[in-house]
Amino acid sequence: MPTLRLSPRLGALLAVVALACAGCAAGSPQTGAKSFYEEHATAATGVAATTKAVEAEVSRLPSSPTRSQLATLVPAVSQAHTSLEQVSGWKIAGQGEEGAEEEDVPRAETQVAEGAEELRSAMSALGSYALAPTASTLAHYNSKLANGRISWNEGIAQLWHLAHKSTPPKL
C-alpha cells in the first residue's frame, strides 16, 4: 500500500487548521451562553424584578401625583438603578478577546448591555420626574423604558436559548 508523504509546510498548515477547528468547537455559542448564564443569571433576574417593581409603582400613580406619592418611587428607582449599574460592569464576549465565539453570544450580550443602559436612563428620568413631575420627563421615562425592554428581552431570550435554559428574566 503506498504511503502519502506531505511536505513539511503542508503538514504544518494542516496542523494549524486542525488546531483552529478544535478551538472553534471549544468556543461554541452554547459554552459562551452557559458561562454568561452561570455568571449573571441572578443579577439579570434582579434587574428584571426591580424594573418590574418600578413599573408597578408608576402604574399606580394618579395622573397628577402628590409629593408623597412621588416620594414612594424613590426607593424602588434607586434599587433598580443600582441593579442596572451592575450590568455595565459585565464583560462582553468578543470585545478585545482573541478567538471569540460565534457572533450570537456577543451580539446578545451587547443587546442586554444596551438594554440595561436604556433602562438605567429610564430610571434616571423617573428620578427626575419624582423631584419635578412634568409630562415630558414621564414621556422620556416611558420611551427609554420601551427601548430598553426591547433590547433587554431580545438579548436575554437569545442567551437563555443558547444556554438551553428556560424562562429568561424578561421585562
Secondary structure, DSSP 4 states (H G I P E B T S, - for coil): -PPP---HHHHHHHHHHHHHHHHHHHT-HHHHHHHHHHHHHHHHHHHHHHHHHHHHHHHTS-SS--HHHHHTHHHHHHHHHHHHHHHHTSPPTTSS-TT---THHHHHHHHHHHHHHHHHHHHHHHHHHHHS--HHHHHHHHHHHHHHHHHHHHHHHHHHHHTT-SS----
